Amino acid sequence: MYYKTFDPAPELRELIKCYWILESPEEAVPERQTIVPDGCMEMIFHYGDLYRQYLADGSNIVQPRCFVIGQLTQPLEIEPTGTTGIFSVRFLPGGFLPFANLPIREMENTAVSLEQLFGNDGLEMEQKILNTPSVTERIQHIERFLLDRLTDAKTIDRIIKTTVETILTANGQLTIEAVSKQTHANRRQLERKFATTIGLSPKQLSKMVRLQATLKMMLNNQFTSLTTLAYENEYYDQAHFSKDFKELTGFTPKEFYDDQLKMSALFYGTE
Protein backbone atom coordinates (compact mmCIF):
# COMPACT_ATOMS: atom_id res chain seq x y z
CA MET A 1 0.00 0.00 0.00
CA TYR A 2 1.39 3.41 -0.99
CA TYR A 3 0.11 6.61 0.63
CA LYS A 4 1.62 10.08 0.27
CA THR A 5 0.50 13.66 0.91
CA PHE A 6 1.39 16.85 -0.99
CA ASP A 7 1.14 20.52 -0.02
CA PRO A 8 -1.12 22.95 -1.94
CA ALA A 9 0.04 26.11 -3.70
CA PRO A 10 0.37 29.20 -1.43
CA GLU A 11 -2.81 30.74 -2.92
CA LEU A 12 -4.87 27.76 -1.70
CA ARG A 13 -3.30 27.09 1.70
CA GLU A 14 -6.10 28.79 3.59
CA LEU A 15 -8.59 26.41 1.99
CA ILE A 16 -6.77 23.12 1.34
CA LYS A 17 -5.01 21.02 3.95
CA CYS A 18 -3.26 18.70 1.50
CA TYR A 19 -3.55 16.46 -1.53
CA TRP A 20 -3.03 12.74 -1.10
CA ILE A 21 -2.79 9.60 -3.16
CA LEU A 22 -3.47 6.00 -2.15
CA GLU A 23 -2.51 3.06 -4.31
CA SER A 24 -2.82 -0.62 -3.47
CA PRO A 25 -3.19 -3.91 -5.32
CA GLU A 26 -6.47 -5.75 -4.75
CA GLU A 27 -5.07 -8.39 -2.40
CA ALA A 28 -3.35 -5.82 -0.12
CA VAL A 29 -6.48 -3.86 0.84
CA PRO A 30 -8.67 -4.88 3.84
CA GLU A 31 -12.22 -5.85 2.90
CA ARG A 32 -13.80 -2.95 4.77
CA GLN A 33 -12.28 0.29 6.00
CA THR A 34 -13.70 2.76 8.49
CA ILE A 35 -13.16 6.45 7.85
CA VAL A 36 -13.47 8.59 10.98
CA PRO A 37 -14.94 12.12 10.73
CA ASP A 38 -12.26 14.81 11.01
CA GLY A 39 -14.12 18.00 9.98
CA CYS A 40 -12.55 18.06 6.50
CA MET A 41 -14.49 17.63 3.26
CA GLU A 42 -12.71 15.80 0.42
CA MET A 43 -12.78 15.78 -3.37
CA ILE A 44 -12.07 12.22 -4.45
CA PHE A 45 -10.93 10.88 -7.84
CA HIS A 46 -10.92 7.08 -8.28
CA TYR A 47 -8.50 6.29 -11.09
CA GLY A 48 -8.47 2.71 -9.83
CA ASP A 49 -11.51 0.52 -9.21
CA LEU A 50 -14.51 2.01 -7.44
CA TYR A 51 -15.40 1.72 -3.74
CA ARG A 52 -18.57 0.43 -2.16
CA GLN A 53 -20.07 2.62 0.60
CA TYR A 54 -22.19 1.10 3.37
CA LEU A 55 -25.17 3.14 4.55
CA ALA A 56 -26.70 3.46 8.01
CA ASP A 57 -29.74 1.35 7.05
CA GLY A 58 -27.53 -1.63 6.17
CA SER A 59 -27.70 -1.14 2.40
CA ASN A 60 -24.76 -0.14 0.20
CA ILE A 61 -24.02 1.88 -2.91
CA VAL A 62 -21.08 2.10 -5.30
CA GLN A 63 -19.53 5.53 -4.97
CA PRO A 64 -19.24 7.77 -8.07
CA ARG A 65 -15.85 7.68 -9.78
CA CYS A 66 -15.26 11.33 -8.89
CA PHE A 67 -17.10 13.22 -6.15
CA VAL A 68 -17.00 15.48 -3.12
CA ILE A 69 -17.84 13.79 0.16
CA GLY A 70 -19.77 16.12 2.46
CA GLN A 71 -19.07 16.54 6.15
CA LEU A 72 -19.09 13.20 7.94
CA THR A 73 -20.97 13.19 11.23
CA GLN A 74 -20.64 9.42 11.69
CA PRO A 75 -18.08 6.76 10.76
CA LEU A 76 -18.05 5.90 7.07
CA GLU A 77 -17.61 2.28 6.05
CA ILE A 78 -16.20 1.66 2.60
CA GLU A 79 -14.90 -1.38 0.74
CA PRO A 80 -12.68 -1.58 -2.36
CA THR A 81 -14.05 -3.54 -5.31
CA GLY A 82 -10.61 -4.18 -6.77
CA THR A 83 -7.32 -2.32 -7.21
CA THR A 84 -7.12 1.00 -5.37
CA GLY A 85 -5.97 4.20 -7.05
CA ILE A 86 -7.17 7.41 -5.40
CA PHE A 87 -6.21 11.06 -5.78
CA SER A 88 -7.85 13.37 -3.23
CA VAL A 89 -8.08 17.02 -2.24
CA ARG A 90 -8.55 17.37 1.53
CA PHE A 91 -10.08 20.76 2.32
CA LEU A 92 -9.62 22.49 5.65
CA PRO A 93 -12.81 22.94 7.73
CA GLY A 94 -14.84 25.46 5.73
CA GLY A 95 -12.39 25.30 2.83
CA PHE A 96 -14.83 23.91 0.29
CA LEU A 97 -17.34 26.74 0.81
CA PRO A 98 -15.99 29.06 -1.94
CA PHE A 99 -16.50 26.25 -4.49
CA ALA A 100 -19.86 24.93 -3.30
CA ASN A 101 -22.99 25.53 -5.33
CA LEU A 102 -25.08 23.42 -2.94
CA PRO A 103 -25.71 24.25 0.73
CA ILE A 104 -22.96 22.54 2.73
CA ARG A 105 -25.54 21.04 5.10
CA GLU A 106 -27.27 19.24 2.21
CA MET A 107 -24.04 17.38 1.43
CA GLU A 108 -23.70 15.83 4.90
CA ASN A 109 -22.55 12.16 4.80
CA THR A 110 -23.15 12.16 1.02
CA ALA A 111 -20.93 11.57 -2.01
CA VAL A 112 -21.94 14.27 -4.53
CA SER A 113 -20.70 13.78 -8.10
CA LEU A 114 -18.58 16.47 -9.75
CA GLU A 115 -21.12 16.60 -12.56
CA GLN A 116 -23.83 17.57 -10.07
CA LEU A 117 -21.58 20.19 -8.51
CA PHE A 118 -19.90 21.67 -11.59
CA GLY A 119 -21.79 20.38 -14.64
CA ASN A 120 -19.75 19.82 -17.82
CA ASP A 121 -16.73 21.55 -16.27
CA GLY A 122 -16.76 18.87 -13.57
CA LEU A 123 -16.88 16.09 -16.18
CA GLU A 124 -13.98 17.66 -18.09
CA MET A 125 -11.94 17.89 -14.89
CA GLU A 126 -12.68 14.22 -14.14
CA GLN A 127 -11.23 13.17 -17.51
CA LYS A 128 -8.12 15.30 -17.05
CA ILE A 129 -7.39 13.80 -13.63
CA LEU A 130 -8.25 10.22 -14.60
CA ASN A 131 -6.18 10.31 -17.80
CA THR A 132 -3.12 11.93 -16.22
CA PRO A 133 -0.53 9.45 -14.88
CA SER A 134 1.55 12.04 -13.00
CA VAL A 135 0.62 13.26 -9.50
CA THR A 136 2.30 16.58 -10.24
CA GLU A 137 0.11 17.09 -13.31
CA ARG A 138 -3.01 16.07 -11.40
CA ILE A 139 -2.26 18.73 -8.80
CA GLN A 140 -1.65 21.32 -11.53
CA HIS A 141 -4.98 20.48 -13.18
CA ILE A 142 -7.03 20.63 -9.96
CA GLU A 143 -5.36 23.82 -8.74
CA ARG A 144 -6.07 25.56 -12.04
CA PHE A 145 -9.68 24.35 -11.83
CA LEU A 146 -10.14 25.59 -8.25
CA LEU A 147 -8.33 28.91 -8.72
CA ASP A 148 -10.52 29.69 -11.74
CA ARG A 149 -13.53 29.34 -9.43
CA LEU A 150 -12.06 31.21 -6.49
CA THR A 151 -13.65 34.62 -6.98
CA ASP A 152 -13.23 35.73 -3.39
CA ALA A 153 -10.77 34.11 -0.99
CA LYS A 154 -12.43 36.02 1.87
CA THR A 155 -15.68 34.05 1.55
CA ILE A 156 -14.76 32.31 4.81
CA ASP A 157 -15.79 34.61 7.63
CA ARG A 158 -12.97 35.98 9.80
CA ILE A 159 -14.76 34.86 12.96
CA ILE A 160 -15.10 31.34 11.59
CA LYS A 161 -11.45 31.22 10.52
CA THR A 162 -10.28 32.40 13.95
CA THR A 163 -12.58 29.97 15.76
CA VAL A 164 -11.44 27.01 13.67
CA GLU A 165 -7.79 27.92 14.32
CA THR A 166 -8.52 28.15 18.06
CA ILE A 167 -10.19 24.72 18.07
CA LEU A 168 -7.35 23.14 16.09
CA THR A 169 -4.63 24.70 18.26
CA ALA A 170 -6.35 23.42 21.41
CA ASN A 171 -6.81 19.93 19.90
CA GLY A 172 -10.54 20.32 20.47
CA GLN A 173 -10.11 20.38 24.24
CA LEU A 174 -11.71 23.78 24.92
CA THR A 175 -15.37 24.13 25.84
CA ILE A 176 -17.49 26.09 23.37
CA GLU A 177 -17.90 28.78 26.04
CA ALA A 178 -14.10 29.10 26.24
CA VAL A 179 -13.81 29.20 22.45
CA SER A 180 -16.47 31.93 22.24
CA LYS A 181 -14.67 33.95 24.88
CA GLN A 182 -11.28 33.64 23.16
CA THR A 183 -12.66 34.64 19.78
CA HIS A 184 -15.01 37.34 21.18
CA ALA A 185 -17.94 35.74 19.34
CA ASN A 186 -21.48 35.12 20.49
CA ARG A 187 -22.19 31.38 20.80
CA ARG A 188 -25.44 31.51 18.83
CA GLN A 189 -23.72 33.53 16.12
CA LEU A 190 -20.98 30.90 15.93
CA GLU A 191 -23.53 28.09 15.66
CA ARG A 192 -25.27 29.79 12.71
CA LYS A 193 -22.06 30.66 10.89
CA PHE A 194 -20.58 27.17 11.39
CA ALA A 195 -23.72 25.50 10.05
CA THR A 196 -23.58 27.40 6.74
CA THR A 197 -19.79 27.57 6.38
CA ILE A 198 -18.53 24.23 7.67
CA GLY A 199 -21.65 22.09 7.95
CA LEU A 200 -20.92 21.29 11.58
CA SER A 201 -21.45 22.97 14.93
CA PRO A 202 -18.40 24.21 16.89
CA LYS A 203 -19.05 21.39 19.38
CA GLN A 204 -19.07 18.75 16.63
CA LEU A 205 -15.82 20.05 15.14
CA SER A 206 -14.17 20.17 18.57
CA LYS A 207 -15.25 16.59 19.24
CA MET A 208 -13.75 15.43 15.93
CA VAL A 209 -10.50 17.33 16.40
CA ARG A 210 -10.05 15.95 19.92
CA LEU A 211 -10.71 12.41 18.74
CA GLN A 212 -8.25 12.76 15.86
CA ALA A 213 -5.57 13.88 18.32
CA THR A 214 -6.44 10.87 20.50
CA LEU A 215 -6.29 8.47 17.53
CA LYS A 216 -2.89 9.82 16.56
CA MET A 217 -1.58 9.05 20.05
CA MET A 218 -3.14 5.58 19.82
CA LEU A 219 -1.67 4.81 16.41
CA ASN A 220 1.77 5.97 17.56
CA ASN A 221 1.51 4.08 20.88
CA GLN A 222 2.00 7.32 22.81
CA PHE A 223 0.03 6.21 25.88
CA THR A 224 0.29 3.76 28.77
CA SER A 225 -3.40 2.89 29.21
CA LEU A 226 -6.80 3.88 27.85
CA THR A 227 -7.50 5.67 31.13
CA THR A 228 -4.42 7.86 30.80
CA LEU A 229 -5.23 8.42 27.13
CA ALA A 230 -8.64 9.82 28.11
CA TYR A 231 -7.05 11.95 30.83
CA GLU A 232 -4.32 13.36 28.58
CA ASN A 233 -6.90 14.41 26.00
CA GLU A 234 -9.02 16.07 28.72
CA TYR A 235 -12.17 13.98 28.45
CA TYR A 236 -14.37 14.46 31.52
CA ASP A 237 -14.15 10.78 32.42
CA GLN A 238 -13.89 7.31 30.88
CA ALA A 239 -17.61 7.23 30.05
CA HIS A 240 -17.32 10.52 28.11
CA PHE A 241 -14.28 9.16 26.28
CA SER A 242 -16.03 5.91 25.32
CA LYS A 243 -19.21 7.69 24.20
CA ASP A 244 -17.43 10.13 21.86
CA PHE A 245 -15.13 7.39 20.61
CA LYS A 246 -17.93 5.01 19.65
CA GLU A 247 -20.04 7.79 18.13
CA LEU A 248 -17.28 8.74 15.67
CA THR A 249 -15.52 5.40 15.05
CA GLY A 250 -18.26 2.81 15.60
CA PHE A 251 -16.03 1.04 18.16
CA THR A 252 -15.25 1.30 21.84
CA PRO A 253 -11.64 2.34 22.58
CA LYS A 254 -10.79 -1.24 23.59
CA GLU A 255 -12.38 -2.75 20.46
CA PHE A 256 -10.46 -0.29 18.33
CA TYR A 257 -7.15 -0.86 20.11
CA ASP A 258 -7.48 -4.65 19.95
CA ASP A 259 -8.15 -4.63 16.20
CA GLN A 260 -4.96 -3.65 14.36
CA LEU A 261 -6.69 -3.92 10.98
CA LYS A 262 -9.25 -1.28 11.89
CA MET A 263 -6.49 0.93 13.28
CA SER A 264 -4.47 0.83 10.08
CA ALA A 265 -7.52 1.83 8.04
CA LEU A 266 -7.98 5.09 9.89
CA PHE A 267 -4.75 6.79 8.92
CA TYR A 268 -6.27 9.20 6.41
CA GLY A 269 -7.85 11.51 8.97
CA THR A 270 -4.90 11.56 11.35
CA GLU A 271 -2.40 12.79 8.76
C-alpha positions as CSV (number, residue, x, y, z in Angstrom):
1,M,0.0,0.0,0.0
2,Y,1.4,3.4,-1.0
3,Y,0.1,6.6,0.6
4,K,1.6,10.1,0.3
5,T,0.5,13.7,0.9
6,F,1.4,16.8,-1.0
7,D,1.1,20.5,0.0
8,P,-1.1,22.9,-1.9
9,A,0.0,26.1,-3.7
10,P,0.4,29.2,-1.4
11,E,-2.8,30.7,-2.9
12,L,-4.9,27.8,-1.7
13,R,-3.3,27.1,1.7
14,E,-6.1,28.8,3.6
15,L,-8.6,26.4,2.0
16,I,-6.8,23.1,1.3
17,K,-5.0,21.0,4.0
18,C,-3.3,18.7,1.5
19,Y,-3.6,16.5,-1.5
20,W,-3.0,12.7,-1.1
21,I,-2.8,9.6,-3.2
22,L,-3.5,6.0,-2.1
23,E,-2.5,3.1,-4.3
24,S,-2.8,-0.6,-3.5
25,P,-3.2,-3.9,-5.3
26,E,-6.5,-5.7,-4.7
27,E,-5.1,-8.4,-2.4
28,A,-3.3,-5.8,-0.1
29,V,-6.5,-3.9,0.8
30,P,-8.7,-4.9,3.8
31,E,-12.2,-5.8,2.9
32,R,-13.8,-3.0,4.8
33,Q,-12.3,0.3,6.0
34,T,-13.7,2.8,8.5
35,I,-13.2,6.4,7.8
36,V,-13.5,8.6,11.0
37,P,-14.9,12.1,10.7
38,D,-12.3,14.8,11.0
39,G,-14.1,18.0,10.0
40,C,-12.5,18.1,6.5
41,M,-14.5,17.6,3.3
42,E,-12.7,15.8,0.4
43,M,-12.8,15.8,-3.4
44,I,-12.1,12.2,-4.5
45,F,-10.9,10.9,-7.8
46,H,-10.9,7.1,-8.3
47,Y,-8.5,6.3,-11.1
48,G,-8.5,2.7,-9.8
49,D,-11.5,0.5,-9.2
50,L,-14.5,2.0,-7.4
51,Y,-15.4,1.7,-3.7
52,R,-18.6,0.4,-2.2
53,Q,-20.1,2.6,0.6
54,Y,-22.2,1.1,3.4
55,L,-25.2,3.1,4.5
56,A,-26.7,3.5,8.0
57,D,-29.7,1.3,7.1
58,G,-27.5,-1.6,6.2
59,S,-27.7,-1.1,2.4
60,N,-24.8,-0.1,0.2
61,I,-24.0,1.9,-2.9
62,V,-21.1,2.1,-5.3
63,Q,-19.5,5.5,-5.0
64,P,-19.2,7.8,-8.1
65,R,-15.9,7.7,-9.8
66,C,-15.3,11.3,-8.9
67,F,-17.1,13.2,-6.2
68,V,-17.0,15.5,-3.1
69,I,-17.8,13.8,0.2
70,G,-19.8,16.1,2.5
71,Q,-19.1,16.5,6.2
72,L,-19.1,13.2,7.9
73,T,-21.0,13.2,11.2
74,Q,-20.6,9.4,11.7
75,P,-18.1,6.8,10.8
76,L,-18.1,5.9,7.1
77,E,-17.6,2.3,6.1
78,I,-16.2,1.7,2.6
79,E,-14.9,-1.4,0.7
80,P,-12.7,-1.6,-2.4
81,T,-14.1,-3.5,-5.3
82,G,-10.6,-4.2,-6.8
83,T,-7.3,-2.3,-7.2
84,T,-7.1,1.0,-5.4
85,G,-6.0,4.2,-7.1
86,I,-7.2,7.4,-5.4
87,F,-6.2,11.1,-5.8
88,S,-7.9,13.4,-3.2
89,V,-8.1,17.0,-2.2
90,R,-8.6,17.4,1.5
91,F,-10.1,20.8,2.3
92,L,-9.6,22.5,5.6
93,P,-12.8,22.9,7.7
94,G,-14.8,25.5,5.7
95,G,-12.4,25.3,2.8
96,F,-14.8,23.9,0.3
97,L,-17.3,26.7,0.8
98,P,-16.0,29.1,-1.9
99,F,-16.5,26.3,-4.5
100,A,-19.9,24.9,-3.3
101,N,-23.0,25.5,-5.3
102,L,-25.1,23.4,-2.9
103,P,-25.7,24.2,0.7
104,I,-23.0,22.5,2.7
105,R,-25.5,21.0,5.1
106,E,-27.3,19.2,2.2
107,M,-24.0,17.4,1.4
108,E,-23.7,15.8,4.9
109,N,-22.6,12.2,4.8
110,T,-23.1,12.2,1.0
111,A,-20.9,11.6,-2.0
112,V,-21.9,14.3,-4.5
113,S,-20.7,13.8,-8.1
114,L,-18.6,16.5,-9.8
115,E,-21.1,16.6,-12.6
116,Q,-23.8,17.6,-10.1
117,L,-21.6,20.2,-8.5
118,F,-19.9,21.7,-11.6
119,G,-21.8,20.4,-14.6
120,N,-19.8,19.8,-17.8
121,D,-16.7,21.6,-16.3
122,G,-16.8,18.9,-13.6
123,L,-16.9,16.1,-16.2
124,E,-14.0,17.7,-18.1
125,M,-11.9,17.9,-14.9
126,E,-12.7,14.2,-14.1
127,Q,-11.2,13.2,-17.5
128,K,-8.1,15.3,-17.0
129,I,-7.4,13.8,-13.6
130,L,-8.3,10.2,-14.6
131,N,-6.2,10.3,-17.8
132,T,-3.1,11.9,-16.2
133,P,-0.5,9.4,-14.9
134,S,1.6,12.0,-13.0
135,V,0.6,13.3,-9.5
136,T,2.3,16.6,-10.2
137,E,0.1,17.1,-13.3
138,R,-3.0,16.1,-11.4
139,I,-2.3,18.7,-8.8
140,Q,-1.6,21.3,-11.5
141,H,-5.0,20.5,-13.2
142,I,-7.0,20.6,-10.0
143,E,-5.4,23.8,-8.7
144,R,-6.1,25.6,-12.0
145,F,-9.7,24.3,-11.8
146,L,-10.1,25.6,-8.2
147,L,-8.3,28.9,-8.7
148,D,-10.5,29.7,-11.7
149,R,-13.5,29.3,-9.4
150,L,-12.1,31.2,-6.5
151,T,-13.6,34.6,-7.0
152,D,-13.2,35.7,-3.4
153,A,-10.8,34.1,-1.0
154,K,-12.4,36.0,1.9
155,T,-15.7,34.0,1.5
156,I,-14.8,32.3,4.8
157,D,-15.8,34.6,7.6
158,R,-13.0,36.0,9.8
159,I,-14.8,34.9,13.0
160,I,-15.1,31.3,11.6
161,K,-11.5,31.2,10.5
162,T,-10.3,32.4,14.0
163,T,-12.6,30.0,15.8
164,V,-11.4,27.0,13.7
165,E,-7.8,27.9,14.3
166,T,-8.5,28.1,18.1
167,I,-10.2,24.7,18.1
168,L,-7.3,23.1,16.1
169,T,-4.6,24.7,18.3
170,A,-6.3,23.4,21.4
171,N,-6.8,19.9,19.9
172,G,-10.5,20.3,20.5
173,Q,-10.1,20.4,24.2
174,L,-11.7,23.8,24.9
175,T,-15.4,24.1,25.8
176,I,-17.5,26.1,23.4
177,E,-17.9,28.8,26.0
178,A,-14.1,29.1,26.2
179,V,-13.8,29.2,22.4
180,S,-16.5,31.9,22.2
181,K,-14.7,34.0,24.9
182,Q,-11.3,33.6,23.2
183,T,-12.7,34.6,19.8
184,H,-15.0,37.3,21.2
185,A,-17.9,35.7,19.3
186,N,-21.5,35.1,20.5
187,R,-22.2,31.4,20.8
188,R,-25.4,31.5,18.8
189,Q,-23.7,33.5,16.1
190,L,-21.0,30.9,15.9
191,E,-23.5,28.1,15.7
192,R,-25.3,29.8,12.7
193,K,-22.1,30.7,10.9
194,F,-20.6,27.2,11.4
195,A,-23.7,25.5,10.0
196,T,-23.6,27.4,6.7
197,T,-19.8,27.6,6.4
198,I,-18.5,24.2,7.7
199,G,-21.7,22.1,8.0
200,L,-20.9,21.3,11.6
201,S,-21.4,23.0,14.9
202,P,-18.4,24.2,16.9
203,K,-19.0,21.4,19.4
204,Q,-19.1,18.8,16.6
205,L,-15.8,20.1,15.1
206,S,-14.2,20.2,18.6
207,K,-15.3,16.6,19.2
208,M,-13.8,15.4,15.9
209,V,-10.5,17.3,16.4
210,R,-10.0,16.0,19.9
211,L,-10.7,12.4,18.7
212,Q,-8.2,12.8,15.9
213,A,-5.6,13.9,18.3
214,T,-6.4,10.9,20.5
215,L,-6.3,8.5,17.5
216,K,-2.9,9.8,16.6
217,M,-1.6,9.0,20.0
218,M,-3.1,5.6,19.8
219,L,-1.7,4.8,16.4
220,N,1.8,6.0,17.6
221,N,1.5,4.1,20.9
222,Q,2.0,7.3,22.8
223,F,0.0,6.2,25.9
224,T,0.3,3.8,28.8
225,S,-3.4,2.9,29.2
226,L,-6.8,3.9,27.8
227,T,-7.5,5.7,31.1
228,T,-4.4,7.9,30.8
229,L,-5.2,8.4,27.1
230,A,-8.6,9.8,28.1
231,Y,-7.1,11.9,30.8
232,E,-4.3,13.4,28.6
233,N,-6.9,14.4,26.0
234,E,-9.0,16.1,28.7
235,Y,-12.2,14.0,28.5
236,Y,-14.4,14.5,31.5
237,D,-14.2,10.8,32.4
238,Q,-13.9,7.3,30.9
239,A,-17.6,7.2,30.0
240,H,-17.3,10.5,28.1
241,F,-14.3,9.2,26.3
242,S,-16.0,5.9,25.3
243,K,-19.2,7.7,24.2
244,D,-17.4,10.1,21.9
245,F,-15.1,7.4,20.6
246,K,-17.9,5.0,19.6
247,E,-20.0,7.8,18.1
248,L,-17.3,8.7,15.7
249,T,-15.5,5.4,15.1
250,G,-18.3,2.8,15.6
251,F,-16.0,1.0,18.2
252,T,-15.2,1.3,21.8
253,P,-11.6,2.3,22.6
254,K,-10.8,-1.2,23.6
255,E,-12.4,-2.7,20.5
256,F,-10.5,-0.3,18.3
257,Y,-7.2,-0.9,20.1
258,D,-7.5,-4.6,20.0
259,D,-8.1,-4.6,16.2
260,Q,-5.0,-3.7,14.4
261,L,-6.7,-3.9,11.0
262,K,-9.3,-1.3,11.9
263,M,-6.5,0.9,13.3
264,S,-4.5,0.8,10.1
265,A,-7.5,1.8,8.0
266,L,-8.0,5.1,9.9
267,F,-4.7,6.8,8.9
268,Y,-6.3,9.2,6.4
269,G,-7.9,11.5,9.0
270,T,-4.9,11.6,11.4
271,E,-2.4,12.8,8.8
